[in-house]
């Protein structure tokens, strides 16, 4: 028998009258905290078959003299864009690290600076190399005894869009993220261009992970690692938490506490370079996550 609508929401099927199926109301998506989200962004990429040797090095080979870099296809975080991290500069070689925070500005540690005139190198995902020259710099004016341990550099020209500046930890992060002994996973780099994992503690301080998969990619920070970045991963994007000043699990100046100062330092470095870029750092947006 054909199926005919009978009105009043009834349906005749094979001679029987029945009510239409009830509509199903989908369950709401669970609310995930920022801490849980950041940890999932890292933990979801790990498994216990991985190793530091095979999966922890950003490059399988680095030849600074010939400007040749081959990215590791098996890097545990290979889908992330970490082109903001400079692997080499003419002041310190693979040391004195810097991280791109605008298309034309690099941040590093004030106690471990480049000189004006230094060449800073960035590498695209496909291995294409871009060198830029430091045209101006500004150390945080209150930097004493390794705090605030921040210097901004103005480069002689913008990097292309294929070198992506990182976001920075926003000034309102404490509305979304606090230390309640929740082990929030972070990505940190070192002088060997290893992609290391640490747990965020508070501010710019880190601690050693206890999760066994995270521990595969953990190493203490040592002399020469200063200036390298530590990031939260939020929706697949990098949010700069600090640059290394101290060793052990790692710690440095909390970037979020100095947003206004960093923008002033950009303008100061621009003045020394004889330019006005009007760039500012870009704060990561945590507003889609529940406040605490």
C-alpha positions in Angstrom: 0.0 0.0 0.0 1.2 3.5 -0.7 2.3 5.7 2.1 -0.2 8.6 2.5 -0.2 11.5 5.0 -3.5 11.5 7.0 -3.1 14.9 8.8 -2.7 15.5 12.5 0.8 14.2 12.2 -0.4 10.6 11.5 1.0 8.4 8.9 -0.6 5.4 7.1 2.0 2.7 6.4 0.9 -0.8 5.2 -2.6 -0.3 6.5 -1.5 0.8 10.0 -1.8 4.2 11.5 1.2 5.4 13.5 2.7 8.6 14.8 5.7 10.0 13.1 9.1 9.4 14.8 9.9 11.9 17.5 12.6 14.4 16.5 15.9 13.8 18.3 17.4 16.8 20.1 21.2 16.5 19.9 23.1 16.5 23.1 25.1 19.7 23.6 28.8 19.5 23.0 30.6 19.2 26.3 32.2 22.4 27.5 36.0 22.0 27.4 38.3 24.2 29.5 41.2 26.0 27.8 43.6 23.8 29.8 42.0 20.6 28.6 41.9 21.9 25.1 45.6 22.8 25.0 46.6 19.5 26.4 44.4 17.6 23.9 46.1 19.6 21.1 49.4 18.0 22.1 48.4 14.6 23.6 46.3 13.8 20.5 49.5 13.8 18.4 51.4 11.4 20.6 51.7 7.7 21.0 54.1 5.4 22.9 55.8 4.1 19.7 57.4 7.5 19.2 61.0 8.5 20.1 63.0 11.7 20.4 65.4 10.6 17.7 62.7 9.8 15.1 59.9 12.2 16.0 61.4 15.0 18.1 63.7 16.9 15.7 62.2 19.7 13.6 64.8 19.1 10.9 66.3 15.9 9.7 69.3 17.9 8.6 70.5 21.5 9.0 73.4 22.9 7.1 73.8 26.5 8.2 76.7 27.1 5.9 74.9 26.2 2.8 71.4 27.4 4.1 70.0 23.9 3.5 67.3 22.6 5.8 65.2 19.5 5.5 62.1 19.3 7.7 61.4 16.1 9.5 58.3 14.4 7.9 57.8 12.3 11.1 57.9 15.2 13.6 55.2 14.6 16.2 53.9 18.1 15.7 54.6 18.3 12.0 51.1 19.7 11.2 51.7 22.8 13.2 53.2 25.9 11.5 56.3 26.7 13.5 58.0 28.7 10.8 58.1 31.6 13.3 61.1 30.0 15.0 64.5 31.0 13.7 67.1 28.2 13.5 70.1 30.3 12.9 71.6 33.8 13.2 75.0 35.3 12.5 75.5 36.5 16.1 75.1 33.1 17.8 74.7 30.4 15.1 72.1 28.0 16.5 72.1 29.8 19.8 70.6 33.3 20.7 67.2 32.2 19.5 64.5 34.5 18.2 60.8 34.1 17.3 58.8 36.1 14.8 55.9 38.0 16.5 55.0 40.3 13.5 56.0 40.0 9.9 59.0 42.2 10.7 59.7 41.8 14.4 61.6 39.2 16.4 61.5 38.6 20.2 64.4 37.1 22.1 66.0 37.1 25.6 67.5 40.4 26.7 70.5 38.6 28.3 71.3 36.8 25.1 70.9 39.3 22.3 71.7 39.7 18.6 73.7 42.7 17.5 72.3 45.3 15.1 73.4 44.2 11.7 73.1 40.5 12.5 71.5 38.2 10.0 68.5 36.2 11.2 67.2 33.2 9.2 63.7 31.7 8.8 62.7 28.5 7.0 59.5 27.8 5.2 57.7 24.5 5.6 59.1 23.4 2.2 62.7 24.4 3.2 62.8 27.7 1.4 65.2 30.0 3.4 64.7 33.7 4.1 67.4 35.8 5.7 66.8 39.2 7.2 69.1 41.8 8.8 68.5 43.3 12.2 68.0 47.1 11.6 67.1 48.1 15.1 66.5 46.7 18.6 64.9 47.6 21.9 65.6 45.9 25.2 62.9 46.2 27.9 63.9 49.4 29.7 63.5 47.9 33.1 65.4 44.7 32.4 67.6 43.9 35.4 68.8 40.6 36.8 67.2 38.7 34.0 63.8 40.3 34.3 62.0 41.3 32.2 64.2 39.3 29.9 62.9 40.6 26.6 64.3 42.3 23.5 62.5 43.2 20.3 64.3 43.4 17.0 63.2 45.3 13.8 64.2 43.5 10.6 65.2 45.3 7.4 62.0 44.0 5.6 58.9 41.9 6.2 59.0 38.2 6.0 56.6 36.6 3.4 53.3 35.1 4.5 54.9 31.7 4.3 56.8 32.5 7.5 54.0 32.9 10.0 54.3 35.1 13.1 53.1 33.5 16.3 50.3 34.9 18.5 51.2 35.9 22.1 49.5 34.9 25.3 46.8 37.4 25.9 46.8 39.8 28.9 43.5 38.4 30.1 44.6 34.8 30.1 44.0 34.4 33.9 40.3 34.6 33.2 40.6 31.3 31.3 43.7 29.6 32.7 45.1 29.3 36.2 47.4 26.9 37.9 45.2 24.5 39.8 47.7 21.6 39.5 46.2 20.9 36.1 49.0 19.7 33.9 48.5 21.8 30.8 50.9 20.7 28.0 53.1 23.2 26.2 55.4 23.0 23.2 59.0 24.4 23.7 62.0 24.6 21.5 65.7 24.4 22.2 69.0 25.2 20.5 69.0 21.9 18.6 65.6 22.7 17.2 63.9 19.9 19.1 60.1 20.1 19.7 60.0 19.5 23.4 57.0 19.1 25.7 56.7 20.7 29.1 53.8 21.3 31.5 52.7 24.9 32.2 53.0 25.9 35.9 52.0 29.5 36.0 53.1 32.8 34.4 56.3 32.0 32.5 57.2 29.0 34.6 57.1 25.3 33.5 57.5 22.0 35.1 58.5 18.5 34.1 55.7 16.4 32.7 54.6 13.2 34.4 52.6 11.8 31.5 54.7 9.0 29.8 54.0 10.1 26.3 54.9 13.7 27.0 58.1 12.6 28.7 59.3 11.1 25.5 59.8 14.6 24.3 61.0 16.3 27.5 64.5 17.5 28.1 65.8 20.0 30.6 66.8 23.4 29.3 70.6 24.1 29.4 73.0 26.9 28.6 72.5 28.0 25.1 68.7 27.4 25.0 67.9 30.9 26.2 65.6 32.9 23.9 63.9 29.8 22.5 60.1 30.0 22.7 57.4 28.1 24.7 53.9 28.0 23.3 50.4 26.9 24.2 48.6 25.3 21.2 45.1 26.7 20.8 43.0 25.6 17.8 46.2 24.6 16.0 47.9 28.0 16.5 50.9 28.9 18.5 50.5 31.3 21.5 53.8 32.5 22.9 54.0 32.0 26.7 57.6 32.9 27.3 61.1 32.8 25.9 63.6 30.8 28.0 65.7 32.5 30.6 66.4 29.7 33.1 67.0 26.0 32.8 65.5 22.9 34.3 62.0 22.4 33.0 62.3 26.0 31.8 61.1 29.4 32.7 61.2 33.0 31.5 59.3 36.3 31.5 55.5 35.9 31.1 54.8 37.5 27.8 51.1 38.2 28.7 52.2 40.7 31.5 54.1 42.9 29.0 51.9 43.3 25.9 51.8 47.1 26.1 55.6 47.2 26.7 56.3 45.0 23.8 54.3 47.3 21.5 56.3 50.2 22.8 59.5 48.3 22.2 58.5 47.7 18.7 58.0 51.4 18.1 61.4 52.1 19.7 63.2 49.5 17.6 61.5 50.9 14.5 62.8 54.4 15.4 66.4 53.0 15.7 65.9 51.3 12.3 64.5 54.6 10.8 61.1 53.1 9.9 57.6 53.2 11.2 55.9 49.8 10.6 52.9 50.4 12.9 53.0 46.7 13.8 51.9 45.4 17.1 51.9 41.9 18.6 48.7 39.9 18.1 47.1 38.4 21.3 45.6 35.0 21.0 41.8 35.0 21.5 40.6 32.7 24.3 37.1 34.1 24.4 35.5 30.9 23.0 36.5 29.0 26.1 34.7 29.2 29.4 35.9 31.7 32.0 37.0 30.4 35.4 
